[in-house]
Amino acid sequence: MIPYGKQAISEQDIDAVVEVLKSPWLTQGPKVPEFETVISQYCQVQYATATNSATSALHIACLALNVGHNDIVWTSPNSFVASSNCALYCGAKVDFIDIDPATGNLSITELKLRLKQAQQTNTLPKVLIPVHFAGQCCDMKAISELSQIYGFKIIEDASHAVGGKYLNSPVGHCQYSDICVFSFHPVKIITSAEGGMVLTNDPTINAKLKMFRSHGVTAQQDLLHNEADGPWYYEQQELGFNYRMTDLHAALGIQQVKRLDEFVEKRNQLAQTYTKLFAQSEEITPLSQQAGVYNAYHLYVVRINDTSPDLHRRLVEELRAQGIFCHVHYIPIYLQPYYQSLGFKPGHCPNAEEYYHSAITLPLFPELSASDQEYIATTLVDTLITLKQQPQ
Ligand SMILES: *Cc1c(COP(=O)(O)O)cnc(C)c1O
């Protein structure tokens, strides 16, 4: 079976982790701050905070922006559930902005419309979480301009976009956002096994992130509320969590960053090959690419043009039966039973739903061979044509 994603671990990666195992520090040693420095330099951003996942990164990002009860957070329905769960953890209300089905990213036109309506009903969001779907950065300049007009904060969920660029700057530089979050889960572009990172240029936000990551506790002299009892003294000032990354994970992450550019280049090459292979097809349309964006290509997504009922499901089943583990990204978040129990109804974001019934994620990872790629493309087109001729 050809998987849809796969990590690339080298001997050096393994050695780096083993070295930490033999060192005095398994966690809270030098590797975590080193990983943070490596990422902040790569992204040309002021501050980085490593966490044990992007999920916890998103949670403390919301907390650092004071998201709480009575607040509203908006995100894209075409994402993993973590993009909106983070707001629910804080007791906030969530809503979803429909997507542009050509890119899978949230639609700026729709966003403008919804902001105008929300202003009239006094229900503007405190925070917007744009998701850089499949690795293609959203139109951050437009989003940033809207944030100035309507006064919301921005957390980029860049879980898919590590190593990508927007207007020649690395994703994560936070020029058009308050906070940016990365994931280092093995299916993503680089991995620390589990892990995430929160980036910001704001020193106040950074201090809050560091505190929420570790129990809401600080021992830093200049941050203490009270006089220290002695050299052992620390204070809990917030209700935080243990969301820390270990040095073992950070050591793997540091190694992987060294190959990040190479990985993203390879993903771009493979993506271009797919796009060429589908150029003549009347059955299949790859996601469209926006000018000014260097896609990190976490995912390669195509849409099938024929939306006959069941064709999409039969195609995925048939491809898996033929050894191609393709996937579908994403089930619109609000269609999940949990979100339905919160009152969301089918039909809330029609574009995201229509997109969901036509999108297929094809295998894409640095070690995907040319012959496998050719097999995937040919099998996809041939299977689709065959299925269309068969009665259900
Ligand atoms: C993977 C992913 C997450 C969660 O990342 P973890 O590191 O697994 O917690 C959040 N948002 C998006 C868009 C993702 O793809």
The ligand as a Gaussian input file, in Angstrom:
#p B3LYP/6-31G(d) Opt

LIG

0 1
 C       -2.309000      18.171000      12.190000
 C       -3.097000      19.394000      12.384000
 C       -3.337000      19.950000      13.634000
 C       -2.963000      19.258000      14.902000
 O       -1.621000      18.949000      14.966000
 P       -1.044000      18.005000      16.141000
 O        0.403000      18.369000      16.152000
 O       -1.300000      16.611000      15.683000
 O       -1.755000      18.348000      17.379000
 C       -3.993000      21.158000      13.704000
 N       -4.422000      21.788000      12.606000
 C       -4.244000      21.271000      11.381000
 C       -4.714000      22.029000      10.188000
 C       -3.589000      20.052000      11.225000
 O       -3.431000      19.525000      10.014000

